[in-house]
């Protein structure tokens, strides 16, 4: 970035830009309406531009966007106007101040393969409609205020490679369909720093999982799956859980 300041010129609205990247500037303003008038954009990246306030109503005009990155700003309010655009392949909003919940209208983004809402103040439950984005590779919802359970409908995400749910207030047990459906593709799973409990016995029935990193620390798990020695794990964290069963001997061979 060039540490640009001040308003964007009105001439922006007459441009036919397809890609616009203006990262690391110092606008110290709301997202300019003139920017949302560049309706030809397919890629928009405004990382660390010191944008603040809520998303303007005119944002929904950007209905050709396939890649949006507004990370590391001070944006607040809810996500409704952003998820009204259904053409995303990549949507990165991490490290802002978004509040409220993930809108149920977040469904319909069929091409979406990466969604990052981490490090915000998002609350409520995870909407089951997210599972309609069946091409998701990576889902990052960590470091928010989410509650409730992991949706069993996530079993539809059969291409998923990385889930990150850590540092929330999620609880209950991990749904069976959630685990068994993704065992062949998931390589990273962060569940740490929540209130998950138990560890369902069906985890012991999985074999040949390609999962490399499994983070379970700081929960309420009472046991460790005894049969994950057939997995490809190179990282397993289980500290700060009220374990009631012996630690499986296969853990001695990890690493």
N, C-alpha and C positions, 0 to 999 in steps of 0.2 A: 504494500500500500504506500501511498504518498502522503498519508495523514491529512487528507483533504477535509475541509470544513465548509460550513455554510450550505445553503440550499442547492439542489440540483437545478440546472437550467431548464426552463420551460420547453426548450427545443427537444428535450428527451422524448416527449410524447409524439414527435413526428418521425422519430427514427424507427427503422425496421430491424432492430437488433434481434439476433437469435440467441447469442450468448453474451452475458454481461457478468464480469467478475470485478468487484471493487472492494476487496477484502482489506481489513486493517486500516480504516480511516477513522475520522473523528467528527462525524456528522452531529452527534449529540441532539438528535431530533427523532420524531416519529418517522416511520417509513413514508417517504414522500409520495403523495398521490400521483405526481407526474411519473414516477417510476412504474406504478401499476397501470399506466396507460400505454406502456410498451407491450402491447398484446401479442407481439410476434415472438416473445422470449420463450425459449425452451430450456435454457439454463440460466439460473440466477444465483450468484454467490455473493453474500454480503457478510462474511465472517468478521466479527470484531469491528463493527462500524459504529458502535455506541448508539445504535438505534434503540429507542425506548417507546413506551406507550403500547397501545393496542394495535392490532392489525386493522388497517383501514378497510371500510366496506368495499372499496373498489378493487381490493386484492383478487376477488373472484373473477375479474376480467382476464387474469393471467391463466387462461384455461388450456394453454399449450405447454405448460411447464412439465418437463420430465425430471429435472434436477433442481432442487431448491435447498440452499444451505444458508440459514440465518443464525448459525451457532455463535455463541460468545457475544451476545448482545444483552440488552436489558428489557426485552419485550415482555409484556404481561398480558393479562386478559385470558380469554379462552382461545381454543384452536378451531372454532367452527368455520371461520372464513378461510383458513388455510386448507382444511380437509375437504372443503367444498370443491376444490380442484381435484379431479380424479385421474390425472394423466401422469402422476409421479412415478418414476422408477427409483429415485433416491430422494428422501426427505429427511433433512438433518436440522433439528431445532435445539440441540443440546446446549446446556448452560445458558438458559434464559430465566425468566421469572413467570412463566406461564402458570396459571392457576386453574381452578375448576377441574373438570374431569376430561378424560378422553371421549370425544363425542361419539355416540353410536353411529353418526353419519360418516365415520371414518371407513366404512365399508365402501366397496365399489372401486377401490384402487387396485385393479387386477394386475397391473404391470409392476407394482411396487416390489422391489427386492431388498431395500434397506430403509428402516425406519428408526430414527434416533430421537427420542424425547427425554433423554437422561438429563439429570441435574437441573430439574425444574421444581415447581411446587405443585405438581399435578396430584390430585386426590381422587377418591372414589375407586370403583372396581375397574378391572380390565374388561372392556366390552368384548363380548363373544364375536361381534362383527369383524374384528381384526382378522379372524381366521379366514375370512373371504379373500384376503390378499394371499392367494395360494402360492404365489411365486416368491414369497419372502425368503431371503437368505439370512438376514440379520435383523434382530429386533432388540433394541436397547431401551428399556424402561426404568433403568436403575436410578437410584438417588432421587426418589420422589416420595410421595405420601400415599401410595396406592395401598388399598386394603382388599380383603376378600381372598378368593381362591384363584388359582390358575384355571382358565377355562378349559374344560375337556374338549371343546371344539377346536383347540389348537392341534388336535390330531390331524387336521386337514393340511397343516403346514409341512408337507412331506419333503420339501426342499430345504428346510431350515438348517443352517450351519452353526449359528450362534444365538443363544438367548442370554440376556442379561437382565435379571430382576432384582439384583441385590440392593440393599439399603432401602427397603420399603417397609410396609406393615402387613405383608401378605401372610396368610396362615392356611390352616387345614393341611391335608395330605396332598401329595402330588398325584393328579389323576392318572389312572392306568393308561388310557388311550393317549394321553399327552406324551408319555415316555415311550411306549412301544412303537408308536407311529414314527417317531423321529430317531429311533435307535440307529438306523442305517446312515443318517446324514449329519446328525448333530455332533460337533466336535468340541464345543465350549458351552458350559451351562453354569451360570452364576445364580445361585439361590441364597447366598450368604446374607446375614444381617436382616433376617425376617423372623416370622413366628411359625414357620413350617414345623409340623410335628410328625412323629412316626417316621418310618421309611417303609413304604408298602412292599409286601413280600414278592410281588410280581417283578420287582427289580432283580431279584435273584434268578428269574427265569430268562433274563435277557442274555444272549451270547453273541459274540462277534461285534459288539458295539465299537464304533470308531471314535467314541468320545475321548478327547485328550485331556481336557481340563474340567474338573467337577468341583465346584466350591460350595460347601455345605456349612461352613462355620457360622457360629452365632445364630443358632436356631434352637428348636426344641426336639430335634431328632433323638430317638432313644436307641437306635441301632445303626449298624453299617451293613450294607448289602454284602452277603458272604460270598457271592459268586462273581464279583466284578473283576476277579483276577484274569478273566478271559477278555477283558476290554483292553483298549490301547492306551489307558490312562498314563500320563506322565505327571499330572498334578491332581491331588486329592486333598482337600482341607476339611477337617471334621472337628476342629477345636471348638470349645465353648458350646457343647451340646450335652444334655443330660443322658449320656449313653448308659444303658442298663445291661448290655450284652458285651461279652469279651470282644476285643478288637480282633478281626480275622487275621490269621497268621500270614496270609498272602501279602499283607501290607509290608512285611519285611522285605519282599522282593521288589517293591516299587522303587523306581529311581535307580 
